[in-house]
Amino acid sequence: MMDAGRHPNITLLTYSEVEQVSGYVGNFDVRVRQKAKSVDAEKCTGCGTCEEKCPRRVVDETGFDAGLGKRKAIYRPFPQAVPAVPVIDRDACLFFLKGKCKVCEKVCPTGAIDYEQEDTFLDIEVGNIILATGYDPFDARRISQYGYGVYSDVFTSLEVERMLAGSGPTSGHVVLRDGKTQPESVAIVHCVGSRDENYNQYCSKVCCMYSLKLAHLVHHHTDARIYEFYIDMRTGGKGYEEFYKRLQREGAIFINGRPSEILPEDGKLTVYVEDRALGRQMRVPVDMVILSVGLEPRHDAREVAQLFSISCDADGWFKEKHPKLDPVATLTDGVFIAGCAQGPRDVPDSVAQGSAAAARVLSLIRQGEVQVESATALVDEMMCVGCTQCIQTCPYSAIELVENRGRHVAHVMEALCKGCGTCTGACPSKAITLRHFTDRQLISQMLGAMNVMRELEMVAA
């Protein structure tokens, strides 16, 4: 992160979001909303005095500590954040709530606090776009029978991950919700929200390995007995199977079955499961349950896809041009995808795909010119009535309305058009034709095919 922040050719726009995208490969116009941080980034030195002195502490439900810790009303997402400029949470700040406090303004040595700061817009021109928007963890509350959010000692994998971190809310100690007691027995439930017809049918790809990692680390920190409840153990990667065998040697107990329910009994959490290997029902009492939640598309993935004129698959992930031959490109030239934006994948795969997307962009930059589709749509401006039906149906946002001789008519941007023919079929006035696929050409092809069939029938007779 530090290298990216200091690189002369990289501009980091944090606390920002893309509002509008137009144009085509090599000539995209992007409007970015830079949200008001209430802190002047030019004056701020990142000393952290404002965070230290702020009297307001709130639970960070969706933040870096996964709801286990608290943060100040003026904060950085995590200590190593780049750039080291904090932001004021206006929904938690006492000044914005009650009109008083202003402690951060009083203690800031450079006068960087600006309560009147407003959102600004930045218009930039770019040649290519890479989308690496990541994923959302599955909300374990949706599976009510596992008791997350109801029973205090049911945790998600991300919460335990933050516990194990030395800089986390518990300083690396694995404890129950009371913050003191270490568990003597721990159950890890695989595939929570994945490979389930009621939620997501796909495999999240990373759950087996991070569950094994958590089992190893929790056992190392607490010496607790570990139970792993799994459907299938999918350890597809270099050295992954060896790590699985290592967990078996360390004494982890693997139970082949998906738990049906988790209930509190006699001061413990009892996991009800059918062990498919033994063919019998089991009750496993433990002190802590860890739910290995799967990966889901970002909650706004479809809106982002529409913004950048790309598409999503049935599960909601960004759709690639070809899953094997062109996995980082999309059907919109100049827009690439990388990492978990396309689907569940682990860190090595995400790094490799990010490098591939960067290489594709560099190749386009060095190429200088881009070949576009030859079979594009063509508008007869004399017949066009400007109804905008084609604009509404075009999946690539390749049609715009322009003024011509006092009339508004449709115009096809050939750099964006893929020749799909949607506009041709939707045009009520038949003002749009598809190059190389005109009605006359199609009828000629049909007549030719009919003549061939007739000749074959005569030969057969």
N, C-alpha and C positions, 0 to 999 in steps of 0.2 A: 504493500500500500504506500509506503514511504517513497519507493521508486516511482510509482505512478504519480504521486502528488508533486514530485520534484521534476518530473520530465518536462522539458520545454515544449514538447508537441502534444501534451495531454492536458486538457482542461476538465477539471472535475466540477460538475454541477450537482452539489448535494442538496437535499431537501427540495428537489425539483421534480416536475413531471411534464411529460410531453402533452401538449394540448391539441396540436394540429399538425398534420403531415400532408404535403402536396408535392407534385412533381414526379420525377422518374429517375431511373438510374443515372448517376452522374450529375443530377440536378434536383436534389430534394430540398424543399424548403420546410424547415421544422420550427414550430413555435413552442418554446419551453416556458412554463410558468415556474418562476423561482419564488417559492413561498417565503413569507416574512419570518425571519428567525428572531427578530427583535434584538439582533446583535449585529453590529457593523463588522463584517469580515475583514475589512481593510485595517481597522484599528485593533481588533482582537489579537492578542499574542498567545492565547491558549494557556494562560497561566493557571486557570482552574480556581481562582479565588472566589469567583461568583458562585460556583457550584459548592464550594466548601462552606460559604457563609449563608447560603439560602436556607431559610427556616422551614420551608415546605417540603415534605417527603410524601411521595405517593407510590402505590404499588404499580410496578411496570408490568401490566398484564400480558402484553404482546411483545415486550422488548427482549433484550439480549439475555436476560436472566430467566426468561420463560415464566414470569409471574412469581418466582421464588424470592426475589429481592425487591428493594425499594430504591427509588431514585429521587433526585431533587426536581423542583419545578423548572429549573434551568439545568440542562444536562447535555452530555454527549452520549451517544448510544452505547459506547464501550470505551475504556481508557485509551486504546490505541487508535481511535477513529482518526481518519485523515479526510479533510483538514481538521485540525484540533479546535474547531469553532463550535461552541455550544449553541443550543437553541432553547428558547423559552416556550414551554408548553402553556399556551394561553388558557387551556381548559383547567389547568391546575394552579397557575400563578395567582397569588393573592392580589396583586395589583389589578389584573384583568377581571378578577372575580369580585373584589370588594373596593378597589380603588385605593388601596394602601399597601404598605411594605416598602418597596423600592430598595431593598437591601443590596441587591446585586448592582444597582446603579451607583450606590454610595461607595461600595468597596472596589469597584472596577478601576484599576490604576490608569487605564488608557481612555476611559469614557466611551467604551464601545457599546454600551447598552442603549438601545433606541426603541422605546415602547411604541412610537408612532410609525414604525417601519411598515410598509405595505408590500403586497405581492407585486413583482415586476415580471415583465415578459421579455424574452430574448428570442429574436429571430435569427436563425443560423442557416447557412447553406452547406449541405454535405453531399458527397457523391454516393456513399453507401451507408447502410444501417445494419448493425448487428443487435439482435434482440436476445438478451440473456437475463430474462426476468425471474428465473428460478421457479420455485414451487411453494405450495402451502402445506404444512403438516396436517394430516387428517385430524379432525376434531373428535377426540375420544369420547366426548359427552354424547355423541350420536348413538353409541352402543351402550344403552342404559344398563344392560345386564352386567357390565363390567364395573359399574359403580364409580367411574371417574367423576370427580366433582361432588360426589355424595359421601363416599368413604374416604377419610382423610389420608390414609396411607396407600392409596392407589395413585401412582405417578405415571407420567408419560416419559418416553425415552429422552426427550429433550430436557426435561427437568432434571433427570438423573445425570445427563451429560454436563449440565451446568454445575450440579453438586460436585462432580468429580474434578472440576477445574480448580486449580489452586487460587485463581482470582475470582471464583464464583461466590455466590451468596453464603455458602457454608465453608468456605476456605478449603475445599477439597475433601470434607468429611461427608460420608453417606449416612444420613440420619432420617428418622421418621419426621412427620409433620410437627412434632413437638420441638424439633430443633436440637434434641439432646440424645435420644435413644438410638443406638445403632441396631439394625435388624440382624437377627440370628438366622433367618431363612427368607429367601427372596424368590418370587416367581416372575419369570419373564415370558410374556405372551407375545408370540410372533403374529404377523399378518393382521394387525388391528386396522381394519378399513381396507385391506387389500385382499385380493383373491376371494372376494365375497360377493355373491350375486346381489345382495341387498345394498351394497355400497359401491365398491370398485372391483371389477372382475380381473383387472390386470395385476401382475406382480410388481411391487415397488422396487425390486431389484437390490436395494441396499439393506433391507430390514434384517435378514439373516446374519450378515456380517457385523452390523453394528450391535445386534443383540448379543452375539458372541463376544464382542469387544467389551460391552457393558458387563457381561457375566464375569469376564476375566478381571476387570478393574474393580467391580464391587466385591468380589471374593478376595482380591488382594487387599482392599482397604478394610474390610470388616470380618473376613474369615467366615462369612455366612455360607450356609448351604444353598446352592443355586439350583432351581428347577427351570428348565426351558420347555415350554409348550409350543410345539411347531406342527405344521402340516407336512411340508417337505423341506429338507435342509438344502438350500441352493447356494453353494459356495463356489461359484464360477469365477475364478480369478487366480492370478499367480500367487501361490503360497496360501490361498484361502483354505483349501482342504487340510493342509498341515495344521493351520490354526484351529480348525474344528477338532482335529484329533488331539491337539494339545488341551483343549477344554475338557475333553473326555478324560484325559489322564489327570487333570486337576480335580476331578471329582464332581463336575457338573452332571446333574441328572436330566436326561433328555426324555421327554414324554411325547410320543407321537399322537397328537390330538389337539383339536381346537377347544378351549374351555367353553362350556355352555353358560356358566354363571359364576359370579364371585359374590360371596355373602359373608358378613361378619358373624363369627361364632366363637364364643368363649374368649373374647379378647384378641382373636386373630382373624385374618381374612382367609376364608376357605375357598379354594378353587375346585369347582366341579368339572370333571373332564372324563372323556372316554379314551383310554389308552388303546389305540388301534392295534398296536403290536401285541399287546397281551389280551385284547378282546374283552376288557372288563371296565366297569365304572370305577372312578377314583375320587377321593376327597383329599386334597392336599392343603393343610393349614400352613400359612406363612405369615410373616410380619409385614412384608412389603410386596406390592405387586407393581411391576413395571410393564406398561403397555407399549409395545414397539409399533408406533403409529406409522402408517404408510405415507406416501407422497401423493399429493393432488395438484392439479393445475392451479395456478393463481386464480383468486376469486374474480379478477377482472380480465381474465385471459381473452374472452370472446370480445370484449370491448376494445382491448389493445389490438387484437387481430383485425378488427374492423378499421381501427385508426390507421394501421400500416398496410391495409389492403392485402392481407394474407388470410388464411383460413385455419380452422381448428378441426381436429379429428373428432370422432364420436365421443371420446373420453374428455375432450376439452384441451388437449395439448396442441401446440402449434404444429401445423402440418408441413412436412418437408416436401421438396420437389419430387424426390424419389428416395425410398427408405434405404436403398443399397448403393445406387449409382451417384446420387447427389443428396446426401443426408443433411447438409448444412444450408443449402439454398432453399428458397421458397419459390412459388409460382410468380411472385413479383420480383422482377430483376432488380438487383441492388439491395434487397432485404434478405439478411441471413439470420439463422437462429443457432444458438449454442447452449449446451448444458441442459438443465432440467426444464427449460422452456419447451423443449421438444418432447420430453418424456422422462420417466425415472431413470437416473443413471448415477453412478458413484463419482468420486472426485477424479480418479485417473481418466475416466471416459469424458468427463466435463472439460478437463484440461486439454485433452486431445481434440475435442470438438471445437473448443475455443481457438486453438491454434489453427485448425483447419479453416474456420470462418475468417480468421485474420489473413491467412494465406490467400483465400479467394478474393478478399478485398484488395490485397496488394497486387494480385495478378490483374485485376480490373484497372487499377490505377496505372500500372505499367503498360497495359494494353493500349490505353488512350482512346480507342474506339470500341463500341459495343455493337454486335450484330443483333438486329431485332427481328421479330417474327415477320415473315413475308405475307402470310395470309391474315391481313388485318381488315377491320371493318372500314367501310367507306360510306360517307353520308352525302346524299344528293340534296344539297341545300335548297334547291328549288321546290322539292317535295316535302321537306321537313317543316312541320307545323310548330315545333318548339314545345311539345307536350311533356318533355323530360322523362318519358317512360323508360327510355334507354338508359338514362343516367341512374335511375332508381334500381334497375335490374343488373347493371354491369358489375360483376364480382371483383373487378380490378380497378374500379374508379378511373377508367380510361376515357370517359366521355365528359365533356364540359359544355356549358351553354355559352355561346359567343354571339356578339351582335354583328350582323351582316346586312348592309343596306337597309338599316332601320328595323330589321327583324331579328328575333332571337332564334338561333338554330343550333343544333347539336354539332359538336366537333370532336373527332376522335384523335386522341394523342397516341400516335403509333408506337411510341416507345413503351407505353404501358399496355397496349392491346395485345392479347394473346390469341385472337382469332377463334374464340370459343363459340361465337355465333349467337350468344344469348340476346344481344341487342337486336340482331336481325330478326329473330323470331318474335321479339316483344314489340317491335315498331308497328303501330296500327296503320301508318300511312305508307308502309313499305319503302321508306326513304333510305334504309340502310341495307347495303349489300356486303357480302364477304368476298374479298379478293380470292380468285381461284375457286370459289364455290358459289358462283351466281346461279340463279334459277335455270338459265339456259345451259350452263355447264352441267348442272346436276341432271337435268332432263336428258341431255345428250348421253351422259354416263348410263342412265337407266335404260335408254333405248338401245345402247350398245350391248348392255348386259342381256336385255331381252332377245336381241338378235343372236347372241352367242348361244343362249339357251335353246332357241328355236332350231339352230343348226345342229346342236347336239341331239335334240329329239329326232330330227330327220335322219341323222346318222344311225341312231339307235334303232329306228324303225326299219 
